[in-house]
Amino acid sequence: MKELQYLNKYFVKYKFHFLLGIIMTIASQIFSLYTPKLISKSFMIIEDFHKNNASSEIVKNELIHNILWILVTTLIAGVLRFLMRQTLIVMSRHVEFDLKNEVFKHYEILDQNFYKSNRTGDLMNRISEDVARVRQYVGPAVMYSINTFISFTVVIIYMYNVSPLLTLYTILPLPILAFIIFKLSQEINKRSTIFQQYLSKVSSFTQEIFSGIRIVKAYALENQYQNNIEDLAKESKSKSMSLARVQSLFGPLMLALIGTSNLIVIYFGGMMYINGTIKSIGTIAEFILYVNMLTWPVASIGWVSSLVQEAEASQKRINEFLKIEPEIKNKTTEKTNIQGEIEFKNVTFTYDDTEITALQNISFTVKKGETLAILGKTGSGKSSIISLITRMYDIKEGAITIDGKKIDEVNLYDLRNSIGIVPQDAFLFSDSIKNNIKFGKETATDNEVINAAKKAVVHNNIIHFKNQYETILGERGITLSGGQKQRVSIARAIIKNPEILLFDDCLSAVDTETEEQILNNLLDISKNKTTIIVCHRVSSAKNADKIIIIDEGQIIQEGTHNQLVNKKGYYAELYLKQLSEKELN
C-alpha cells in the first residue's frame, strides 16, 4: 500500500464524496440488519403461538407487520446503497480525471532525454491502462472495503449481543481467510506487475509498427512482424493467464469458508438450542441470515484484494515517472520581454545519452533583425544549435544569452512563446489543415491563415483539395507530400509572428523554384525579427546577413555570401557544385 499513499491527497480533495459515501454505507448496513431481527422475531411469534395457543389473528397481524417492515427497510437500504455508489464511484471518476491530467502535465514538462529513453507505447499504457487500474482501487475497491469493514463490525456486534458463544463459533474460519488473502495478495502483486510490463511492451511494439506501416509494407515485412507480435502476445497472454489462475482461487475459497460458517451455525446453534443455551430457533435463523449477509462482503475481499494489488503495481509504474524531475526547469516566474538578440559564447555541448560532443567552442552573435544562415554536412551540429536556442537541452560549458541575459535565467515560457520554429522533421497533427496552421496562433482568423499559407507558398496546393483548408490530415500529416508538410509547418511559424524565427533545414523537400518564392517572402517577414536558417543549399543562405559553416561541431568559416564565395573553402566549393548542378538541370 506504500505506492497507493500517493493518492491520499485525492481522498482529502474529495472528502465530501468520501465521507458521504461512508455515511451512506453505515446507514444502509443498519437498515439491512432489520431483516434478520424481524425474521427472528417472526419465528418467536410462531413458537409462542404453538406454546401458548395465542390468537391466530394476532399472530397473522404481527407477521404482516414484520413483512411490511422488512420490505420498507430493504427498500431504504437499497436506496442508500445506490447513493453510496453514486458518491464513491463518482469520486473515483474525478480522481481518474485528475490523475490523467497530472500525468499528462508531467509528461509535458519532461525533457528530450526522457523521451529518448522511453517508448511512446509505454507512456500511453501508463496514462491509460495504469490509471484505469488505479481508478478501480479508488472506486470499487475502496467502496467494497468500507462496505466489508462496516458490515463485519455492525453484524458481529449484533451477533455478539444475541449470543457471544455462537458468534465465536461462527467467526472461527476468519483467521484462515485472513492468512489465505495475505498469501494470495502477495502473489497477485508480483504477477500483476509482470503482466503490466508485458502489456506496455505490446503497446509500444504495435504503436511503433502502426507509425511505420509504410516502411513495413514497402519492405514486405508484414509476415515477419506478424510473427513478432504473435510471440509478444503469447508471452502477454501467458502472464495474464498466470495472474488469472491466482485470482480465480479467491471466489471458491471465500464461498467455501462462508458455507463452513453456515454449517457451524446449524450444528452448534442446534446443540445450544437443545441444551437451552439459546431459547429460540429464530436465533439460529437470525445467525444464518447474518452469515449470509457477510457472504458478498467476504467473497468481495478476494476481488478487492486483487484490485488493490493491481492498482499498487500500476501506481508504482506511474510514480516512477512522476518522481522524475525535468532537467530543463523554469528558474523564474518573472515575465521576460524578448527582443531577439542571441549570442553563443564558447559553447560546448555533449548529448548525455550518447556522450557525443555535437558542438565545440562555438561562438557567434545574431542581433535583432538580422538573419544568420548555418551550413554544414549532415551530423555537423547544426540542429543542435536550434535545440539549444529553444532550451530543449541545457549546456554545461560556455554561455548562451538572449538579449544579454543568460538563457536559463529567462522565463522559459516567454522564451518559447517568442520563437517560431520549423523543425527538420515537419510534424503535423491529425486535424484539419487550418487547425494545423492555427497551432501557431489559436485566435487567428481565416484570412490570417490564408495569408500565412500564401507566404509559405502552399495556398494553391490546399485549395485543390476537396475540403480545402478543412481537409483532415492523416496521422503525422500523412495526407500531404513531404514538401507540402514542410510548407504548412512554415505557415504555422509565420502566423505566430514571433520575435525569433528558426528554420531547421525546412526546405529540403521543396523544389528550387518554390524555395526561391518562400525565401523572397521570408525577406519581408523577417524584417525586425531574428532569423536563423539551417540549410544545405547556398540558395537558402545567400541573402543572410551572416553565414557560418560548421564541421564536426566547430565553426570553420564565417562571413557574408560575397565574402565566402571569394574565399577558398567549403562554402565556395558548395556554391560551385550547386551552380553547376543547376546549369545541368
C-alpha positions as CSV (number, residue, x, y, z in Angstrom):
1,M,0.0,0.0,0.0
2,K,3.1,2.3,0.1
3,E,2.7,3.4,-3.5
4,L,-1.0,4.0,-3.2
5,Q,-0.4,6.5,-0.4
6,Y,0.3,9.0,-3.2
7,L,-3.5,9.0,-3.8
8,N,-4.3,10.2,-0.3
9,K,-4.3,13.8,-1.5
10,Y,-7.3,13.0,-3.7
11,F,-9.2,11.5,-0.8
12,V,-8.6,14.8,1.0
13,K,-9.7,16.8,-2.1
14,Y,-12.9,14.8,-2.4
15,K,-13.5,14.3,1.3
16,F,-17.2,15.4,0.9
17,H,-17.9,12.5,-1.5
18,F,-15.8,10.1,0.6
19,L,-17.4,11.0,4.0
20,L,-20.9,11.0,2.5
21,G,-20.2,7.6,0.9
22,I,-19.2,6.2,4.3
23,I,-22.3,7.7,6.0
24,M,-24.5,6.1,3.3
25,T,-22.7,2.7,3.8
26,I,-23.2,2.8,7.5
27,A,-26.9,3.8,7.2
28,S,-27.6,1.1,4.5
29,Q,-26.0,-1.6,6.7
30,I,-28.1,-0.6,9.7
31,F,-31.3,-0.8,7.7
32,S,-30.2,-4.2,6.3
33,L,-29.9,-5.6,9.8
34,Y,-33.6,-5.1,10.4
35,T,-34.4,-8.1,8.3
36,P,-32.6,-10.8,10.4
37,K,-34.1,-9.2,13.6
38,L,-37.6,-9.2,12.2
39,I,-37.3,-12.8,10.9
40,S,-36.1,-13.9,14.3
41,K,-38.9,-12.1,15.9
42,S,-41.4,-13.8,13.5
43,F,-40.0,-17.2,14.5
44,M,-40.5,-16.3,18.1
45,I,-44.1,-15.3,17.4
46,I,-44.8,-18.6,15.7
47,E,-43.2,-20.5,18.6
48,D,-45.3,-18.6,21.1
49,F,-48.4,-19.4,19.1
50,H,-47.7,-23.2,19.5
51,K,-46.7,-23.0,23.1
52,N,-49.3,-20.6,24.4
53,N,-52.2,-21.2,21.9
54,A,-52.2,-17.4,21.1
55,S,-54.8,-16.0,18.8
56,S,-54.1,-16.7,15.2
57,E,-55.4,-13.3,14.1
58,I,-52.9,-11.6,16.4
59,V,-50.1,-13.7,15.0
60,K,-51.2,-13.0,11.5
61,N,-51.3,-9.3,12.1
62,E,-47.8,-9.3,13.7
63,L,-46.4,-11.4,10.8
64,I,-47.9,-9.0,8.2
65,H,-46.5,-6.0,10.2
66,N,-43.0,-7.6,10.2
67,I,-43.1,-8.4,6.5
68,L,-44.1,-4.8,5.7
69,W,-41.2,-3.5,7.9
70,I,-38.8,-5.9,6.0
71,L,-40.0,-4.5,2.7
72,V,-39.6,-0.9,3.9
73,T,-36.2,-1.3,5.5
74,T,-34.9,-3.3,2.5
75,L,-36.1,-0.6,0.1
76,I,-34.4,2.1,2.2
77,A,-31.2,0.1,2.4
78,G,-31.3,-0.3,-1.4
79,V,-31.7,3.4,-2.0
80,L,-28.9,4.2,0.4
81,R,-26.7,1.6,-1.3
82,F,-27.4,3.3,-4.6
83,L,-26.5,6.7,-3.2
84,M,-23.3,5.1,-1.8
85,R,-22.3,4.0,-5.3
86,Q,-23.2,7.4,-6.7
87,T,-20.8,9.2,-4.3
88,L,-17.9,6.8,-4.1
89,I,-17.8,5.7,-7.8
90,V,-18.3,9.3,-9.0
91,M,-15.4,10.2,-6.7
92,S,-13.2,7.6,-8.4
93,R,-14.0,9.1,-11.8
94,H,-13.0,12.6,-10.5
95,V,-9.7,11.1,-9.3
96,E,-9.1,9.3,-12.6
97,F,-9.7,12.7,-14.4
98,D,-7.3,14.5,-12.1
99,L,-4.6,11.8,-12.2
100,K,-4.6,11.6,-16.0
101,N,-4.2,15.3,-16.2
102,E,-1.5,15.3,-13.6
103,V,0.4,12.5,-15.6
104,F,-0.1,14.3,-18.9
105,K,1.1,17.7,-17.4
106,H,4.2,16.0,-16.0
107,Y,4.9,14.4,-19.4
108,E,4.7,17.8,-21.0
109,I,7.4,19.3,-18.7
110,L,9.8,16.3,-19.0
111,D,12.8,16.9,-21.3
112,Q,14.1,15.4,-24.5
113,N,16.4,12.9,-22.7
114,F,13.3,11.4,-21.1
115,Y,11.5,10.8,-24.4
116,K,14.7,9.4,-25.9
117,S,14.9,6.7,-23.2
118,N,11.1,5.8,-23.0
119,R,8.9,4.4,-25.7
120,T,5.6,6.0,-26.7
121,G,3.6,2.9,-26.2
122,D,4.8,2.5,-22.6
123,L,3.9,6.1,-21.9
124,M,0.4,5.6,-23.4
125,N,-0.1,2.5,-21.3
126,R,0.7,4.3,-18.1
127,I,-1.7,7.1,-18.7
128,S,-4.5,4.8,-19.8
129,E,-4.3,1.2,-18.5
130,D,-2.4,2.0,-15.3
131,V,-4.6,5.0,-14.4
132,A,-7.7,2.8,-15.1
133,R,-6.5,0.2,-12.7
134,V,-5.8,2.9,-10.1
135,R,-9.4,4.1,-10.5
136,Q,-10.6,0.6,-9.7
137,Y,-8.8,1.0,-6.3
138,V,-10.2,4.5,-5.6
139,G,-13.7,3.5,-6.6
140,P,-14.9,-0.2,-6.3
141,A,-12.0,-1.4,-4.1
142,V,-12.4,1.4,-1.5
143,M,-16.2,1.2,-1.7
144,Y,-16.3,-2.5,-1.0
145,S,-13.6,-2.3,1.6
146,I,-15.6,0.2,3.5
147,N,-18.7,-1.8,3.0
148,T,-17.0,-5.0,4.2
149,F,-15.5,-3.4,7.2
150,I,-18.8,-1.8,8.3
151,S,-20.7,-5.0,7.6
152,F,-18.3,-7.1,9.7
153,T,-18.3,-4.5,12.5
154,V,-22.0,-4.0,12.7
155,V,-23.1,-7.6,12.0
156,I,-20.6,-9.1,14.5
157,I,-21.8,-6.6,17.2
158,Y,-25.4,-7.6,16.6
159,M,-24.4,-11.3,16.6
160,Y,-22.5,-10.8,19.9
161,N,-25.4,-9.2,21.5
162,V,-27.6,-12.1,20.6
163,S,-25.2,-14.9,21.5
164,P,-21.5,-14.4,22.3
165,L,-20.7,-18.1,22.2
166,L,-22.4,-18.8,18.8
167,T,-20.7,-15.7,17.4
168,L,-17.3,-17.1,18.4
169,Y,-18.1,-20.4,16.7
170,T,-19.2,-18.5,13.6
171,I,-16.1,-16.5,13.1
172,L,-13.7,-19.4,13.6
173,P,-12.9,-19.6,9.8
174,L,-11.9,-16.0,9.6
175,P,-8.2,-16.3,10.7
176,I,-7.8,-18.9,7.9
177,L,-9.4,-16.5,5.5
178,A,-7.0,-13.7,6.5
179,F,-4.0,-15.9,6.0
180,I,-5.1,-17.0,2.5
181,I,-5.8,-13.4,1.5
182,F,-2.4,-12.3,2.6
183,K,-0.5,-15.1,0.7
184,L,-2.6,-14.7,-2.5
185,S,-2.3,-10.9,-2.4
186,Q,1.5,-11.1,-2.5
187,E,1.4,-13.4,-5.5
188,I,-1.1,-11.2,-7.3
189,N,1.0,-8.1,-6.8
190,K,4.1,-9.9,-8.3
191,R,2.2,-11.3,-11.3
192,S,0.3,-8.1,-11.9
193,T,3.5,-6.1,-12.2
194,I,4.9,-8.6,-14.7
195,F,1.7,-8.5,-16.7
196,Q,1.6,-4.7,-16.9
197,Q,5.2,-4.7,-18.1
198,Y,4.3,-7.1,-21.0
199,L,1.2,-5.0,-21.8
200,S,3.4,-2.0,-22.2
201,K,5.7,-4.0,-24.5
202,V,2.8,-4.9,-26.7
203,S,1.5,-1.3,-26.8
204,S,5.0,0.0,-27.6
205,F,5.5,-2.6,-30.4
206,T,2.2,-2.0,-32.0
207,Q,2.4,1.8,-31.8
208,E,5.8,1.7,-33.5
209,I,4.6,-0.6,-36.3
210,F,1.5,1.4,-37.0
211,S,3.6,4.6,-37.2
212,G,6.0,3.0,-39.6
213,I,3.5,0.9,-41.5
214,R,4.5,2.3,-44.9
215,I,8.1,1.1,-44.3
216,V,6.9,-2.3,-43.2
217,K,4.8,-2.6,-46.4
218,A,7.5,-1.2,-48.6
219,Y,9.9,-3.9,-47.4
220,A,7.3,-6.6,-47.4
221,L,7.9,-7.4,-43.8
222,E,4.2,-8.0,-42.8
223,N,4.7,-11.7,-42.0
224,Q,7.8,-11.2,-40.0
225,Y,6.2,-8.5,-37.8
226,Q,3.0,-10.6,-37.6
227,N,5.2,-13.4,-36.1
228,N,6.8,-10.9,-33.8
229,I,3.5,-9.6,-32.4
230,E,2.2,-13.2,-32.0
231,D,5.3,-14.1,-29.9
232,L,4.8,-11.0,-27.8
233,A,1.1,-11.5,-27.5
234,K,1.7,-15.2,-26.4
235,E,4.0,-14.0,-23.7
236,S,1.5,-11.4,-22.6
237,K,-1.3,-14.0,-22.6
238,S,0.8,-16.4,-20.6
239,K,1.4,-13.7,-17.9
240,S,-2.3,-12.8,-18.0
241,M,-3.4,-16.4,-17.5
242,S,-0.9,-16.8,-14.7
243,L,-2.5,-13.8,-12.9
244,A,-6.0,-15.1,-13.7
245,R,-5.2,-18.5,-12.2
246,V,-4.3,-16.9,-8.8
247,Q,-7.3,-14.5,-8.9
248,S,-9.7,-17.4,-9.6
249,L,-8.8,-19.1,-6.3
250,F,-10.4,-16.3,-4.3
251,G,-14.1,-16.8,-5.1
252,P,-14.4,-20.5,-4.4
253,L,-12.3,-20.2,-1.2
254,M,-14.5,-17.4,0.1
255,L,-17.7,-19.2,-0.6
256,A,-16.3,-22.5,1.0
257,L,-15.5,-20.6,4.2
258,I,-18.9,-19.0,4.3
259,G,-20.5,-22.4,3.7
260,T,-18.4,-23.7,6.6
261,S,-19.7,-20.9,8.8
262,N,-23.3,-21.8,7.9
263,L,-22.7,-25.5,8.9
264,I,-21.1,-24.3,12.2
265,V,-24.1,-22.2,12.9
266,I,-26.6,-25.0,12.2
267,Y,-24.6,-27.6,14.2
268,F,-23.6,-25.6,17.2
269,G,-26.7,-23.4,17.2
270,G,-28.8,-26.6,17.1
271,M,-26.9,-28.1,20.0
272,M,-27.2,-24.9,22.0
273,Y,-31.0,-24.8,21.4
274,I,-31.3,-28.4,22.6
275,N,-29.2,-27.6,25.7
276,G,-31.3,-24.5,26.3
277,T,-28.4,-22.1,25.9
278,I,-30.4,-20.2,23.3
279,K,-34.1,-20.0,23.8
280,S,-35.5,-19.7,20.2
281,I,-34.9,-21.5,16.9
282,G,-35.3,-18.0,15.5
283,T,-31.8,-17.2,16.8
284,I,-30.3,-19.8,14.5
285,A,-32.3,-18.4,11.6
286,E,-31.1,-14.9,12.5
287,F,-27.5,-16.1,12.6
288,I,-27.7,-17.9,9.3
289,L,-29.0,-14.6,7.8
290,Y,-26.2,-12.7,9.4
291,V,-23.6,-15.1,8.0
292,N,-25.2,-14.9,4.5
293,M,-25.2,-11.1,4.8
294,L,-21.5,-11.4,5.1
295,T,-21.3,-13.7,2.0
296,W,-20.7,-11.0,-0.5
297,P,-18.5,-8.8,1.7
298,V,-16.3,-11.8,2.4
299,A,-16.4,-13.0,-1.2
300,S,-15.5,-9.5,-2.3
301,I,-12.4,-9.5,-0.2
302,G,-10.6,-11.6,-2.8
303,W,-11.7,-9.4,-5.6
304,V,-10.9,-6.2,-3.7
305,S,-7.5,-7.6,-2.7
306,S,-6.8,-8.3,-6.4
307,L,-7.9,-4.8,-7.4
308,V,-5.7,-3.3,-4.7
309,Q,-2.6,-5.3,-5.7
310,E,-3.1,-4.5,-9.4
311,A,-3.5,-0.8,-8.5
312,E,-0.4,-0.9,-6.3
313,A,1.6,-2.3,-9.3
314,S,0.1,0.3,-11.6
315,Q,0.6,3.2,-9.2
316,K,4.2,2.2,-8.8
317,R,4.7,2.5,-12.5
318,I,3.0,5.9,-12.5
319,N,5.0,7.1,-9.5
320,E,8.3,6.2,-11.3
321,F,7.5,8.8,-13.9
322,L,6.0,11.4,-11.5
323,K,9.2,11.3,-9.4
324,I,11.4,12.1,-12.4
325,E,12.5,15.7,-12.2
326,P,12.8,17.5,-15.5
327,E,16.4,18.6,-16.4
328,I,15.1,21.7,-18.1
329,K,13.5,23.9,-15.4
330,N,12.0,27.4,-15.5
331,K,14.0,29.2,-12.9
332,T,12.0,32.4,-12.9
333,T,8.3,33.3,-12.9
334,E,9.2,36.9,-13.8
335,K,7.8,37.9,-17.2
336,T,10.6,38.4,-19.8
337,N,10.1,40.7,-22.8
338,I,12.1,39.0,-25.6
339,Q,13.7,41.3,-28.2
340,G,15.6,38.6,-30.0
341,E,19.4,39.1,-29.8
342,I,21.1,35.7,-29.5
343,E,24.7,35.1,-28.5
344,F,26.7,31.9,-28.2
345,K,30.0,32.3,-26.1
346,N,32.4,29.4,-26.3
347,V,29.6,26.8,-26.2
348,T,30.5,23.1,-26.0
349,F,27.6,20.7,-25.9
350,T,27.6,16.9,-25.4
351,Y,24.5,14.7,-25.5
352,D,24.1,12.8,-22.2
353,D,22.6,9.7,-23.7
354,T,25.2,9.1,-26.4
355,E,28.1,11.1,-25.0
356,I,28.6,12.5,-28.5
357,T,30.0,16.1,-28.5
358,A,27.9,17.9,-31.0
359,L,29.4,21.4,-30.6
360,Q,32.9,22.5,-29.6
361,N,33.7,26.1,-28.6
362,I,31.0,27.7,-30.7
363,S,30.7,31.5,-30.7
364,F,28.5,33.8,-32.7
365,T,26.1,36.7,-32.3
366,V,22.8,37.4,-34.1
367,K,21.3,40.8,-33.4
368,K,17.6,41.7,-33.6
369,G,16.5,42.0,-37.2
370,E,19.5,40.0,-38.5
371,T,19.4,36.7,-40.4
372,L,22.0,34.0,-39.8
373,A,22.4,31.0,-42.1
374,I,24.1,27.9,-40.8
375,L,25.5,25.4,-43.3
376,G,27.4,22.1,-42.9
377,K,27.5,18.4,-43.6
378,T,24.9,16.1,-42.1
379,G,25.7,15.5,-38.4
380,S,27.9,18.5,-38.1
381,G,25.9,20.0,-35.2
382,K,23.6,22.5,-37.0
383,S,20.3,21.2,-35.5
384,S,21.9,21.1,-32.0
385,I,22.2,24.9,-32.2
386,I,18.4,25.2,-32.8
387,S,17.7,22.8,-29.9
388,L,19.9,24.9,-27.5
389,I,18.2,28.1,-28.5
390,T,14.7,26.6,-27.7
391,R,16.2,25.2,-24.5
392,M,15.4,21.6,-25.3
393,Y,18.8,21.0,-23.7
394,D,21.0,22.9,-21.3
395,I,24.7,23.4,-21.8
396,K,27.5,22.7,-19.2
397,E,30.3,24.7,-20.9
398,G,30.1,28.2,-22.3
399,A,27.2,30.6,-22.2
400,I,24.1,31.3,-24.4
401,T,22.5,34.7,-23.9
402,I,19.1,36.2,-25.0
403,D,19.2,40.0,-25.1
404,G,22.3,39.9,-22.9
405,K,20.7,37.6,-20.3
406,K,21.7,34.0,-19.7
407,I,19.2,31.8,-21.4
408,D,18.5,29.7,-18.2
409,E,17.6,33.0,-16.4
410,V,15.0,33.9,-19.0
411,N,11.4,32.8,-18.4
412,L,11.2,29.5,-20.3
413,Y,7.6,30.0,-21.4
414,D,8.2,33.6,-22.6
415,L,11.3,32.4,-24.5
416,R,9.5,29.6,-26.3
417,N,6.4,31.8,-26.9
418,S,8.7,34.3,-28.7
419,I,10.1,31.6,-31.1
420,G,8.5,30.3,-34.2
421,I,10.3,27.1,-35.2
422,V,10.0,24.9,-38.3
423,P,11.8,21.6,-37.4
424,Q,13.6,19.4,-39.8
425,D,11.0,16.7,-39.4
426,A,7.8,18.5,-40.1
427,F,5.2,17.2,-37.6
428,L,1.5,17.8,-38.3
429,F,-1.4,16.7,-36.2
430,S,-4.3,14.5,-37.3
431,D,-6.6,17.5,-37.7
432,S,-7.6,20.0,-40.4
433,I,-5.0,21.9,-42.3
434,K,-6.5,25.1,-40.9
435,N,-6.1,24.0,-37.3
436,N,-2.6,22.8,-38.0
437,I,-1.7,26.3,-39.2
438,K,-3.6,27.9,-36.3
439,F,-1.5,25.8,-33.9
440,G,0.9,28.8,-34.1
441,K,-1.9,31.2,-33.2
442,E,-5.1,29.7,-31.9
443,T,-7.0,33.0,-32.2
444,A,-6.1,33.5,-35.9
445,T,-8.8,34.4,-38.3
446,D,-9.4,32.6,-41.6
447,N,-7.8,35.5,-43.5
448,E,-4.7,35.2,-41.4
449,V,-4.5,31.5,-42.0
450,I,-4.8,32.0,-45.8
451,N,-2.2,34.8,-45.8
452,A,0.3,32.6,-43.9
453,A,-0.3,29.8,-46.3
454,K,0.3,32.1,-49.3
455,K,3.6,33.3,-47.8
456,A,4.6,29.7,-47.3
457,V,3.6,29.0,-51.0
458,V,1.2,26.2,-50.0
459,H,-2.2,28.0,-50.6
460,N,-2.5,26.8,-54.2
461,N,-2.0,23.2,-53.1
462,I,-4.6,23.5,-50.3
463,I,-7.4,24.9,-52.5
464,H,-7.1,22.0,-54.8
465,F,-8.1,19.6,-52.0
466,K,-11.8,18.7,-51.9
467,N,-12.3,20.2,-48.5
468,Q,-9.6,22.8,-48.9
469,Y,-8.5,24.2,-45.5
470,E,-10.9,21.9,-43.7
471,T,-9.1,18.8,-45.1
472,I,-8.4,16.4,-42.3
473,L,-4.8,15.1,-42.3
474,G,-3.8,11.5,-41.5
475,E,-1.5,10.7,-38.6
476,R,1.7,12.9,-38.7
477,G,0.2,14.7,-41.8
478,I,0.5,11.6,-44.0
479,T,-2.1,13.0,-46.4
480,L,0.4,15.6,-47.6
481,S,3.6,15.2,-49.5
482,G,7.0,16.0,-47.8
483,G,7.2,19.4,-49.4
484,Q,3.6,20.3,-48.5
485,K,4.1,19.3,-44.9
486,Q,7.2,21.5,-44.7
487,R,5.3,24.5,-46.1
488,V,2.3,24.0,-43.7
489,S,4.9,24.0,-40.9
490,I,6.4,27.2,-42.2
491,A,2.9,28.8,-42.4
492,R,2.4,27.7,-38.7
493,A,5.6,29.6,-37.7
494,I,4.8,32.6,-39.8
495,I,1.2,33.1,-38.4
496,K,2.7,33.2,-34.9
497,N,4.5,36.4,-35.8
498,P,7.3,35.7,-33.2
499,E,10.4,37.7,-32.4
500,I,12.7,34.8,-33.3
501,L,12.3,32.6,-36.4
502,L,14.2,29.3,-36.6
503,F,14.2,27.2,-39.8
504,D,15.9,23.9,-39.4
505,D,16.5,22.6,-43.0
506,C,12.8,23.0,-43.7
507,L,13.1,23.5,-47.4
508,S,14.9,20.2,-48.2
509,A,11.8,18.6,-49.8
510,V,10.9,21.8,-51.8
511,D,11.9,22.4,-55.4
512,T,14.2,25.3,-56.1
513,E,11.6,27.5,-57.7
514,T,9.2,27.2,-54.7
515,E,12.2,27.6,-52.4
516,E,13.0,30.9,-54.1
517,Q,9.4,32.2,-53.7
518,I,9.4,31.2,-50.0
519,L,12.8,32.8,-49.4
520,N,11.7,36.1,-51.0
521,N,8.6,36.1,-48.8
522,L,10.7,35.5,-45.8
523,L,12.9,38.5,-46.5
524,D,9.8,40.7,-45.9
525,I,8.5,38.6,-43.0
526,S,11.9,38.5,-41.2
527,K,12.3,42.3,-41.0
528,N,12.9,43.3,-37.4
529,K,13.0,39.6,-36.4
530,T,16.0,37.5,-35.5
531,T,16.1,34.7,-38.1
532,I,18.3,31.6,-38.2
533,I,18.2,29.3,-41.2
534,V,19.8,25.9,-41.1
535,C,20.3,24.6,-44.6
536,H,22.3,22.6,-47.2
537,R,21.7,24.9,-50.2
538,V,23.6,28.1,-50.9
539,S,20.4,29.5,-52.4
540,S,18.8,29.4,-48.9
541,A,21.8,31.1,-47.3
542,K,22.9,33.8,-49.8
543,N,20.6,36.6,-48.6
544,A,21.5,36.1,-44.9
545,D,23.4,38.9,-43.1
546,K,25.9,36.4,-41.8
547,I,26.7,32.8,-42.7
548,I,28.6,30.3,-40.6
549,I,29.9,26.9,-41.8
550,I,30.1,24.1,-39.2
551,D,32.1,20.9,-39.5
552,E,32.3,18.3,-36.7
553,G,30.8,20.7,-34.2
554,Q,33.3,23.6,-35.0
555,I,32.9,26.8,-37.0
556,I,35.3,26.5,-39.9
557,Q,34.1,29.6,-41.9
558,E,32.0,32.7,-41.3
559,G,31.1,35.8,-43.2
560,T,28.6,37.1,-45.8
561,H,27.8,35.3,-49.1
562,N,30.1,37.6,-51.1
563,Q,33.0,37.1,-48.7
564,L,32.7,33.3,-48.6
565,V,32.2,32.8,-52.3
566,N,35.6,34.6,-52.9
567,K,37.4,32.6,-50.2
568,K,38.7,29.1,-50.7
569,G,36.8,26.6,-48.5
570,Y,33.7,24.6,-48.0
571,Y,31.2,27.4,-49.0
572,A,32.9,28.3,-52.3
573,E,33.1,24.6,-53.2
574,L,29.5,24.0,-52.4
575,Y,28.5,27.1,-54.4
576,L,30.3,26.0,-57.5
577,K,28.9,22.4,-57.1
578,Q,25.3,23.6,-56.8
579,L,25.7,26.2,-59.5
580,S,26.9,23.5,-62.0
581,E,24.1,21.2,-61.0
582,K,21.6,24.0,-61.6
583,E,23.0,24.7,-65.0
584,L,22.9,21.0,-65.9
585,N,19.2,20.8,-64.9
